[in-house]
Structures are given as structure tokens and as C-alpha cells.
């Protein structure tokens, strides 16, 4: 059995708006294992992104525990959390968050500027990441010179360039047409299948969820395992 990377027990999250309390998560229990590709589905406001952000150490729970890689993230201060995220988490967002005045190479290199790698080592890492996502011929292109699908693949290269433990993807195909979305999902599937990357993906699109091996559905802060939308894909 593969190693448990995420152990969540009775997790709750309450947001306060003025005098009103909004319960985003309600007693979540969840284990995620090394090498899994998991999707979190559900309607808007169901708690998907909140759960992803707690796993990432971006947000903190109100109740329960979230142990990630054996660490109780609620016990870390903000500086410790930032360091932990840099070491272990690669983010992929719906909006690509590329810097317009930087080339594809420079965008992917950004996380490495925080490391002690030499310039040559950084270059090797960047070129490897761009090759993995099929964009080694777009090194000098700026975001405006790329299609939406290519921009998202650059953002995936940026997410994997530090060789993180997790790839956490929040609606990674939400801004893409069907063809570009499929290209991006094939890259994620390859990262999971060929490189053993653990991926947690928030999506509202059943077609995207089919790429995951395990699907969970959130509704009003409650989590239930969903049947595999299409076992034939795996």
C-alpha cells in the first residue's frame, strides 16, 4: 500500500461575514496516498477550493486536523508554511498567473530563484520541465505569443520545476476550450502515470474528472466518494 501523504480528520472550516457564520467544510475525513490522482468535484460554494487550500497550507481549518507529510500544518507559522509550500507544493490555477513581460523560460525559472541552484542547474531544470509539457520549442515566447493551452502548460512546467511532492490544480481547464483542456489533462495524466506525481485537482467538469483515478464529490461542505466516471481511461 502506498504511503499516506494527507490525513484529514473531522475537518471543519467556518468563515465569518459580519455576524453570519458560513460553514464551508463540515467534518471531512480523507486520506490521500502517494501517487494518487484525485479530483474534487461539486457545485460552486461546496468547499472544493477551501479543502485544497487547507491541504496546501494556504488556509487553516477551524476544527479537526490536517496532517500533510506527517506535519500538522496548523502548528506552523506563516514563514514556516511558506517554506513548506516551496518545498512540497506545485500550484496550477485556472488563471495561468504568468508574468506577461517574462518569457516562458523566465516564468518557469521563477521558483528556482529562491533556491541555491546555479544558473546552469536552473537552466537544466527549466528545460526539463518545458520538455515534459511539450513546449521546449517555446522557450523564448512571451505569454501573449502562446495559446491558452500553451500558457497553462507553461504554468504546469513552473509548478513541477522544483520537483514538488504534490501538484495541486484548481480548475486547471476552466479557461480553456475542449481541445486545449484535453492537452493539459493529458500532461497531468502523464505526470501522474510516468513520473508518479501525486495530483489533487478541483474541477466542476466531469470530462476533466475522468482523468483522475479517484473522484470525490463535495456538497455543502460534506464529502462523499464518487464512482469513477470512466474506468476505461485508466
C-alpha positions in Angstrom: 0.0 0.0 0.0 1.3 3.4 -0.9 2.3 6.0 1.8 -0.5 8.2 3.2 0.6 11.8 2.4 -2.6 13.6 3.6 -4.5 12.6 6.7 -7.6 14.7 7.4 -9.9 14.0 10.3 -13.2 15.8 11.2 -12.0 18.8 9.3 -14.3 21.9 9.6 -14.0 25.4 8.2 -16.2 28.3 9.2 -16.0 31.7 7.5 -17.4 34.7 9.4 -19.0 37.6 7.4 -20.1 40.3 9.8 -22.3 38.4 12.3 -23.0 35.5 9.9 -21.1 32.2 10.0 -20.8 30.2 6.8 -19.7 26.6 7.1 -17.5 25.7 4.1 -16.4 22.3 5.4 -18.2 20.0 7.8 -16.5 17.0 9.4 -14.3 15.9 6.5 -12.4 12.7 6.8 -9.9 12.0 3.9 -6.7 10.1 3.3 -4.6 10.7 0.1 -1.9 8.4 -0.8 1.4 8.8 -2.7 1.0 8.6 -6.4 -2.8 9.2 -6.5 -4.6 11.4 -9.0 -7.7 12.6 -7.2 -10.4 15.0 -8.3 -12.6 17.1 -6.0 -15.9 17.9 -7.6 -19.0 19.8 -6.6 -21.0 22.9 -7.2 -19.7 26.4 -6.6 -19.5 27.1 -2.9 -19.3 23.4 -2.0 -15.9 23.7 -0.3 -13.6 22.3 -3.0 -11.1 25.1 -3.2 -11.2 25.6 0.6 -10.2 21.9 1.1 -7.5 22.3 -1.5 -6.2 25.4 0.2 -6.0 23.7 3.6 -4.0 20.8 2.1 -1.7 23.4 0.6 -1.3 25.3 3.8 -2.8 28.4 2.3 -5.8 28.4 4.6 -6.3 27.0 8.1 -9.1 24.8 9.4 -11.5 25.9 12.2 -11.9 22.4 13.5 -10.3 19.0 13.2 -6.8 18.1 12.0 -4.9 18.2 8.7 -1.6 16.3 8.7 0.3 16.6 5.4 3.5 14.6 5.0 3.3 13.9 8.8 3.1 17.6 9.7 0.2 19.3 11.4 0.1 22.4 9.3 -1.9 24.4 11.9 1.2 24.3 14.1 3.4 26.2 11.6 3.6 29.9 11.5 3.3 31.8 8.2 7.1 31.8 7.4 7.3 28.1 8.1 4.2 27.5 5.9 5.7 29.5 3.1 8.9 27.4 3.3 6.9 24.2 3.5 4.9 25.1 0.3 8.1 26.0 -1.6 9.5 22.5 -0.8 6.4 20.4 -1.4 3.7 22.0 -3.4 3.3 22.9 -7.1 0.3 25.0 -7.9 -1.7 25.1 -11.1 -4.5 27.7 -11.2 -7.5 28.4 -13.5 -6.0 31.7 -14.5 -2.4 31.0 -15.6 -0.8 33.7 -13.5 2.1 34.0 -15.9 4.1 37.3 -15.9 3.5 39.0 -19.2 6.9 40.6 -19.5 8.8 37.3 -18.9 9.4 34.6 -21.5 8.2 31.0 -21.0 11.7 30.1 -19.8 11.8 33.0 -17.3 8.3 32.3 -16.0 9.2 28.6 -15.3 12.5 29.7 -13.7 10.9 31.9 -11.1 10.5 29.3 -8.3 14.1 28.3 -8.7 15.4 31.8 -8.0 14.6 31.0 -4.3 16.9 28.1 -4.3 20.7 27.7 -4.2 20.9 26.2 -7.7 23.5 27.6 -10.0 22.4 29.4 -13.2 23.3 26.3 -15.3 21.4 24.0 -12.9 18.4 26.3 -13.1 18.6 26.2 -16.9 18.7 22.3 -16.9 15.7 22.1 -14.6 13.7 24.6 -16.7 14.4 22.9 -20.0 13.5 19.5 -18.5 10.2 20.9 -17.2 9.3 22.5 -20.5 10.2 19.3 -22.4 7.9 17.3 -20.1 4.9 19.6 -21.0 5.8 19.6 -24.7 7.0 23.2 -25.0 10.8 23.0 -25.4 10.3 24.9 -28.7 8.5 27.8 -27.0 11.3 28.8 -24.6 11.6 32.4 -25.8 7.9 33.1 -26.3 6.1 35.5 -24.2 2.6 34.6 -22.8 0.9 36.8 -25.4 2.5 34.7 -28.1 1.1 31.5 -26.7 -2.4 29.9 -26.9 -4.3 29.5 -23.7 -3.5 25.8 -23.6 0.2 26.5 -24.0 0.1 29.1 -21.3 -1.4 26.6 -18.9 1.3 24.1 -19.9 3.9 26.7 -19.1 2.2 27.1 -15.7 2.4 23.4 -15.2 6.1 23.4 -16.0 6.5 26.2 -13.4 4.7 24.0 -10.9 6.9 21.0 -11.4 10.3 22.6 -11.9 11.1 22.3 -8.2 10.1 18.6 -8.2 7.3 19.1 -5.6 5.7 16.3 -3.7 2.2 17.4 -4.7 0.6 19.1 -7.7 -2.5 21.0 -6.6 -4.6 22.1 -9.5 -7.6 24.4 -9.0 -9.9 24.3 -12.1 -6.9 23.9 -14.4 -9.1 23.7 -17.5 -11.7 26.3 -16.5 -10.5 28.9 -19.1 -9.7 26.5 -21.9 -11.5 25.2 -25.0 -12.1 21.5 -25.2 -9.0 20.7 -27.3 -6.6 22.7 -25.1 -8.2 21.3 -22.0 -7.6 17.7 -23.2 -3.9 18.6 -23.9 -3.5 20.0 -20.4 -5.2 17.0 -18.8 -3.0 14.6 -20.8 0.0 16.4 -19.4 -1.3 15.9 -15.8 -2.1 12.3 -16.5 1.4 11.7 -17.8 2.9 13.4 -14.7 0.9 11.0 -12.6 1.5 7.9 -14.6 5.0 8.3 -15.8 6.6 10.4 -13.0 4.5 9.2 -10.1 3.3 12.7 -9.1 0.5 13.0 -6.6 -2.2 15.2 -8.0 -5.2 16.8 -6.4 -7.4 18.6 -8.9 -10.5 20.7 -8.2 -12.9 20.7 -11.1 -16.6 21.1 -12.0 -16.1 19.4 -15.3 -16.9 15.6 -15.4 -14.7 15.3 -18.5 -11.7 16.5 -16.5 -12.6 14.3 -13.6 -12.4 11.2 -15.8 -8.6 11.7 -15.9 -8.4 11.1 -12.1 -8.3 7.6 -10.6 -10.4 8.6 -7.6 -13.2 11.2 -7.6 -14.7 12.8 -4.5 -17.8 15.0 -4.5 -18.4 17.9 -2.1 -21.8 19.3 -1.4 -22.5 21.9 1.3 -19.2 21.0 3.0 -19.7 17.3 3.1 -17.5 14.8 1.2 -18.5 11.6 -0.4 -16.5 9.3 -2.8 -17.9 9.4 -6.3 -17.8 6.5 -8.7 -15.1 6.6 -11.4 -16.7 8.4 -14.3 -14.9 6.3 -16.9 -12.7 3.4 -15.7 -11.7 2.7 -19.3 -9.5 5.8 -19.3 -7.1 4.2 -16.7 
